[in-house]
C-alpha cells in the first residue's frame, strides 16, 4: 500500500533533518492510528510490519485512555508503541 511507503519515506526525511540540526539522537517512529479494530485491519498489518510502522488500533486506544488519569511516561509509551509494529521478518527493526 502506498500509504506505508509514504510514511516510511517521510520518517527518513524527518530523521535526516533532525540529524542535520544535531538532533539525530532523537527517536522517530512512524505510527498509524485507527479507530478500526486490529481484526478489521489484519489484511494490512503484515505490510505495515515490513515498513516498521506502528499500528495502533481501537483496542490499544481504549486501553491507553484508561490510563489518562495517570501522569504520562513518554519513554514508556514509546517503548510500548514499538510493540505494535506487526510481526514480520523485520521485527525488531525500528527507526532510531
Rosetta silent file (secondary structure, phi, psi, omega in degrees, C-alpha in Angstrom):
SEQUENCE: XXXXXXXXXXXXXXXXXXXXXXXXXXXXXXXXXXXXXXXXXXXXXXXXXXXXXXXXXXXXXXXXXXXXXXXXXXXXXXXXXXXXXXXXXXXXXXXX
SCORE:     score description
SCORE:     0.000 S_00000001
   1 L     0.000  135.804 -176.528    0.000    0.000    0.000 S_00000001
   2 H   -60.618  -33.961 -179.331    1.343    3.395   -0.982 S_00000001
   3 H   -58.154  -41.670 -178.321    0.489    4.888    2.437 S_00000001
   4 H   -65.971  -43.109  178.140    3.010    2.637    4.191 S_00000001
   5 H   -63.072  -42.407  179.106    5.805    3.547    1.761 S_00000001
   6 H   -60.924  -46.185  179.556    4.939    7.244    2.136 S_00000001
   7 H   -60.732  -43.255 -179.799    5.027    7.028    5.947 S_00000001
   8 H   -64.840  -45.062  179.175    8.396    5.267    5.849 S_00000001
   9 H   -62.898  -42.322  179.354    9.859    7.797    3.387 S_00000001
  10 H   -62.302  -38.384  178.142    8.545   10.711    5.445 S_00000001
  11 H   -62.802  -42.635  178.276   10.163    9.212    8.547 S_00000001
  12 H   -63.090  -40.981  179.340   13.531    9.037    6.774 S_00000001
  13 H   -62.875  -46.270  179.240   13.211   12.671    5.679 S_00000001
  14 H   -62.422  -43.059 -179.580   12.373   13.802    9.230 S_00000001
  15 H   -63.599  -41.241  177.606   15.235   11.756   10.683 S_00000001
  16 H   -62.011  -41.907  178.878   17.681   13.264    8.165 S_00000001
  17 H   -64.281  -41.050  178.144   16.532   16.793    9.083 S_00000001
  18 H   -63.289  -41.853 -179.928   16.970   16.042   12.780 S_00000001
  19 H   -62.490  -42.861 -179.382   20.452   14.673   12.160 S_00000001
  20 H   -65.734  -22.464 -179.574   21.457   17.777   10.174 S_00000001
  21 L  -106.216   22.622  177.080   20.359   20.012   13.062 S_00000001
  22 L    65.341   24.891  175.155   22.227   17.978   15.717 S_00000001
  23 L  -116.155   24.538 -178.311   19.067   16.263   16.989 S_00000001
  24 L   -65.211  -13.983  178.853   19.841   12.913   15.372 S_00000001
  25 L   -74.846  -14.491 -179.895   19.834   11.263   18.796 S_00000001
  26 L   -74.957  144.156  177.369   16.030   11.615   18.950 S_00000001
  27 L   -84.593  138.265  176.968   13.919    8.571   18.037 S_00000001
  28 L  -125.255  126.050 -177.341   11.488    8.898   15.149 S_00000001
  29 L  -134.534  120.948  176.197    8.811    6.251   14.689 S_00000001
  30 L   -70.047  139.157 -177.150    6.060    6.220   12.030 S_00000001
  31 E  -137.246  137.951  170.063    2.636    5.485   13.506 S_00000001
  32 E  -116.565  126.038  179.524   -0.792    4.882   12.031 S_00000001
  33 E  -114.002  130.581 -178.511   -3.672    5.306   14.462 S_00000001
  34 L  -138.288  150.951  174.611   -7.104    3.996   13.565 S_00000001
  35 L   -87.240    1.002  174.958  -10.442    3.525   15.269 S_00000001
  36 L   -77.294  155.099  178.194  -10.807    0.211   13.425 S_00000001
  37 L   -76.427  161.400  178.599  -10.183   -2.976   15.379 S_00000001
  38 L   -59.230  -37.130  178.464   -6.989   -4.980   14.870 S_00000001
  39 L   -63.670  -38.705 -178.844   -9.125   -7.679   13.238 S_00000001
  40 L   -68.760  -26.677 -179.861  -10.555   -5.153   10.754 S_00000001
  41 L  -104.676    8.857 -173.931   -7.080   -4.054    9.618 S_00000001
  42 H   -55.158  -30.089  179.998   -5.495   -7.517    9.773 S_00000001
  43 H   -69.386  -14.014 -177.769   -5.059   -7.589    5.987 S_00000001
  44 H  -110.783   -6.432 -174.464   -2.676   -4.603    6.174 S_00000001
  45 H   -65.991  -38.205 -179.028   -0.655   -5.478    9.273 S_00000001
  46 H   -62.216  -44.307  179.673    1.989   -7.529    7.502 S_00000001
  47 H   -65.873  -39.917  176.667    2.816   -4.684    5.126 S_00000001
  48 H   -59.840  -41.138  178.369    2.927   -2.177    7.986 S_00000001
  49 H   -63.463  -38.919  177.938    5.351   -4.511    9.732 S_00000001
  50 H   -60.685  -29.886 -179.458    7.580   -4.717    6.648 S_00000001
  51 L   -98.466    8.010  179.891    7.902   -0.921    6.848 S_00000001
  52 L    55.917   41.830  179.913    8.347   -0.937   10.661 S_00000001
  53 L  -100.466  128.539  176.028    5.220    1.168   11.125 S_00000001
  54 E   -71.116  133.274  175.499    3.438    1.079   14.476 S_00000001
  55 E  -116.906  114.295  178.744   -0.276    0.335   14.076 S_00000001
  56 E  -106.327  118.870 -176.313   -2.433    1.482   16.989 S_00000001
  57 L  -107.502 -178.525 -176.742   -5.992    0.176   16.756 S_00000001
  58 H   -52.432  -41.822 -177.701   -9.203    0.670   18.688 S_00000001
  59 H   -61.363  -44.243 -179.117   -8.220   -1.853   21.352 S_00000001
  60 H   -69.148  -39.164  178.119   -4.967   -0.067   22.142 S_00000001
  61 H   -62.176  -43.397  178.914   -6.608    3.362   22.120 S_00000001
  62 H   -60.559  -44.405 -179.831   -9.256    2.174   24.554 S_00000001
  63 H   -65.908  -41.183  179.268   -6.597    0.753   26.865 S_00000001
  64 H   -63.426  -37.159 -179.864   -4.476    3.929   26.659 S_00000001
  65 H   -66.953  -25.938  177.132   -7.469    6.087   27.549 S_00000001
  66 L   -68.608  -18.646  179.152   -7.954    4.126   30.763 S_00000001
  67 L   -90.533   -2.474 -175.030   -4.540    5.457   31.803 S_00000001
  68 L   -50.012  -37.918 -178.739   -5.472    9.111   31.228 S_00000001
  69 L   -69.264  -13.172 -176.849   -5.671    9.951   34.962 S_00000001
  70 L   -92.392  151.602  177.972   -2.034    8.854   35.444 S_00000001
  71 L   -61.991  139.597 -178.255    0.981   11.050   34.692 S_00000001
  72 L   -70.745  148.449  175.973    2.357   10.387   31.185 S_00000001
  73 L  -125.847   89.027 -174.818    5.612    8.499   30.697 S_00000001
  74 H   -54.519  -43.196 -179.509    6.780    9.402   27.164 S_00000001
  75 H   -66.441  -40.008  178.080    9.648    6.892   27.083 S_00000001
  76 H   -64.235  -41.644  178.477    7.419    4.126   28.402 S_00000001
  77 H   -65.161  -38.722  178.040    4.735    4.926   25.828 S_00000001
  78 H   -62.047  -46.197 -179.994    7.348    4.926   23.053 S_00000001
  79 H   -62.778  -37.568  177.031    8.625    1.512   24.131 S_00000001
  80 H   -67.049  -41.414 -178.093    5.053    0.213   24.258 S_00000001
  81 H   -59.441  -38.089 -179.867    4.276    1.655   20.834 S_00000001
  82 H   -58.217  -29.976  179.282    7.154   -0.291   19.305 S_00000001
  83 L   -66.285  -18.695 -178.311    5.340   -3.471   20.354 S_00000001
  84 L   -90.150    7.333  170.231    2.526   -2.541   17.947 S_00000001
  85 E   -73.549  121.024 -177.288    4.734   -2.935   14.880 S_00000001
  86 L   -56.924  143.205 -179.227    3.145   -6.000   13.305 S_00000001
  87 L   -62.712  137.475  175.685    5.290   -9.148   13.456 S_00000001
  88 L  -166.777 -173.776 -177.848    7.270   -9.940   10.308 S_00000001
  89 L   -66.990  -14.126 -179.810   10.722  -10.896    9.114 S_00000001
  90 L  -103.173   11.057 -177.958   11.970   -7.390   10.021 S_00000001
  91 L   -54.489  142.444 -178.038   10.662   -7.411   13.594 S_00000001
  92 L    95.183  -11.320  177.562   12.937   -5.631   15.997 S_00000001
  93 L   -99.136  121.373  172.551   13.862   -3.008   13.416 S_00000001
  94 L  -144.242  166.653 -174.220   12.537    0.457   14.063 S_00000001
  95 L   -77.964  130.987  178.072   13.796    3.923   13.391 S_00000001
  96 L  -101.168    0.000    0.000   16.207    5.338   15.951 S_00000001
